[in-house]
Amino acid sequence: MPTGSVDVLFSPFSVKSLDLPNRIVMAPMTRSFSPGGIPGQDVAAYYQRRAEAGVGLILSEGTAINRPAAKNDPDVPDFHGDEALNGWQEVIDNVHDAGGRMGPQLWHVGSARNPRTEWRAPGPIDSPSGLSSPEKKFDEPMSDAAIADTISAVGQAAADAKRLGFDTVELHGAHGYLIDQFFWSGTNVRTDRYGGPSIRERASFGVEAIKAVRDATGPDFPVIIRLSQWKQQDFDARIAETPDEMAEWLVPMVEAGADVLHCSQRRFWEPEFPDIDGENGLNFAGWAKKLTGATTISVGSVGLSGEFVAAFAGESSRPASLDNLIRRMEREEFDLIAVGRALLSDPLWVHKIRVGAQAELKDFTREALATLY
Ligand SMILES: Cc1cc2nc3c(=O)[nH]c(=O)nc-3n(C[C@H](O)[C@H](O)[C@H](O)COP(=O)(O)O)c2cc1C
């Protein structure tokens, strides 16, 4: 809980056509409450509650692009087909009626399996090299035709997002899913133009995906890509070991049309290159902003005592101080801050922070994952 002013969190921010009333972003969180891939009225009401309570920008849970194996859970919403898109229309209309702004997170899981379900997607698994993690070969690499169709499905989803009235769109390029599987040398051993020893080469797929989104949405529509060094397959994995490598990874994406880099960490305060600027040095979003000049979003354990992977194993978290976050935002280390579990368990979190109702902040417990309130 903050001991000083929270004003910096509540200052407006603009990027392209998106005007935000404050700096707080709802982090994308898979809820698996969309049976058969169709988001219903309960999903719309869930997002509407967060908009009503003042979240600056809502990013949806990951939602599947139009490829047969884009998702690994039947209850994850689709972002294609009339029925699913009608559901999303209701979501964005409800959010707008409540004064909010929102973008869908476009998702393809690639070769990542879901340990929580036996369900298997109705089609071949897409992955750069048929690897689910380093050395774990399970299938053939994606063909050129599969890559082209995937890029085109990304573009179509972005066009649909804009047509439905969403304010932005985020590509899920993090956490060891398809786009990140191309970035990571552990899962991309291709020798064609989508692979190679340098991160610039392995970034080609992500770059083409961003270009497809930009082409589909025009010059003024804000485009976000979410990125992470860590992978669910390996928390210690890193795409960029140095600032130079990080620039080689990120600059091409900004040049391709990404306006906002959403830099995922499990704990936002961890320094990215402590050998260079110390234990209180810039985090991932800080370095990304410094190296590219783009708008950046940070994330990871904001307002909570424990991090989110442990939450899946049942660990609870208590409300925690926002002072470090506020200091970093006052220094303009990054522009926006995403909040996950605190907003999942409490739709009123932003309102409570704004009015200083610290005593009313809730713990995060695993039970919150079981309902869509
Ligand atoms: C239930 C749950 C589902 C998540 N699903 C997604 C997802 O679909 N896409 C994504 O990029 N991150 C996902 N994440 C990660 C969050 O966006 C966020 O980065 C993480 O929870 C750290 O933020 P927090 O500590 O504020 O919760 C999920 C996290 C949780 C707790």
The ligand as an SDF file (V2000), in Angstrom:
LIG
                    3D

 31 33  0  0  0  0  0  0  0  0999 V2000
   -5.0610  -16.8170  -13.9690 C   0  0  0  0  0  0  0  0  0  0  0  0
   -3.9990  -16.2000  -14.8270 C   0  0  0  0  0  0  0  0  0  0  0  0
   -4.0820  -16.3180  -16.2060 C   0  0  0  0  0  0  0  0  0  0  0  0
   -3.1040  -15.7130  -17.0260 C   0  0  0  0  0  0  0  0  0  0  0  0
   -3.2630  -15.7730  -18.3880 N   0  0  0  0  0  0  0  0  0  0  0  0
   -2.4430  -15.0430  -19.1890 C   0  0  0  0  0  0  0  0  0  0  0  0
   -2.7110  -14.8960  -20.5800 C   0  0  0  0  0  0  0  0  0  0  0  0
   -3.7240  -15.3880  -21.1320 O   0  0  0  0  0  0  0  0  0  0  0  0
   -1.8360  -14.1630  -21.3110 N   0  0  0  0  0  0  0  0  0  0  0  0
   -0.7340  -13.5740  -20.7620 C   0  0  0  0  0  0  0  0  0  0  0  0
    0.0360  -12.9150  -21.4650 O   0  0  0  0  0  0  0  0  0  0  0  0
   -0.4730  -13.6810  -19.4300 N   0  0  0  0  0  0  0  0  0  0  0  0
   -1.3060  -14.3720  -18.6350 C   0  0  0  0  0  0  0  0  0  0  0  0
   -1.0980  -14.3960  -17.2770 N   0  0  0  0  0  0  0  0  0  0  0  0
   -0.0120  -13.5920  -16.6930 C   0  0  0  0  0  0  0  0  0  0  0  0
   -0.5470  -12.2220  -16.2640 C   0  0  0  0  0  0  0  0  0  0  0  0
   -0.9160  -11.4360  -17.3810 O   0  0  0  0  0  0  0  0  0  0  0  0
    0.4850  -11.4260  -15.4610 C   0  0  0  0  0  0  0  0  0  0  0  0
    1.6080  -11.1770  -16.2630 O   0  0  0  0  0  0  0  0  0  0  0  0
    0.9190  -12.1740  -14.2050 C   0  0  0  0  0  0  0  0  0  0  0  0
   -0.2100  -12.6430  -13.4860 O   0  0  0  0  0  0  0  0  0  0  0  0
    1.7430  -11.2660  -13.2950 C   0  0  0  0  0  0  0  0  0  0  0  0
    0.9480  -10.1960  -12.8400 O   0  0  0  0  0  0  0  0  0  0  0  0
    0.3770  -10.1940  -11.3200 P   0  0  0  0  0  0  0  0  0  0  0  0
    1.5390  -10.5490  -10.4560 O   0  0  0  0  0  0  0  0  0  0  0  0
   -0.1240   -8.7910  -11.1370 O   0  0  0  0  0  0  0  0  0  0  0  0
   -0.6930  -11.2380  -11.2380 O   0  0  0  0  0  0  0  0  0  0  0  0
   -2.0380  -15.0190  -16.4370 C   0  0  0  0  0  0  0  0  0  0  0  0
   -1.9480  -14.9250  -15.0430 C   0  0  0  0  0  0  0  0  0  0  0  0
   -2.9240  -15.4900  -14.2470 C   0  0  0  0  0  0  0  0  0  0  0  0
   -2.8370  -15.3140  -12.7390 C   0  0  0  0  0  0  0  0  0  0  0  0
  1  2  1  0
  2  3  1  0
  2 30  2  0
  3  4  2  0
  4  5  1  0
  4 28  1  0
  5  6  2  0
  6  7  1  0
  6 13  1  0
  7  8  2  0
  7  9  1  0
  9 10  1  0
 10 11  2  0
 10 12  1  0
 12 13  2  0
 13 14  1  0
 14 15  1  0
 14 28  1  0
 15 16  1  0
 16 17  1  0
 16 18  1  0
 18 19  1  0
 18 20  1  0
 20 21  1  0
 20 22  1  0
 22 23  1  0
 23 24  1  0
 24 25  2  0
 24 26  1  0
 24 27  1  0
 28 29  2  0
 29 30  1  0
 30 31  1  0
M  END
$$$$
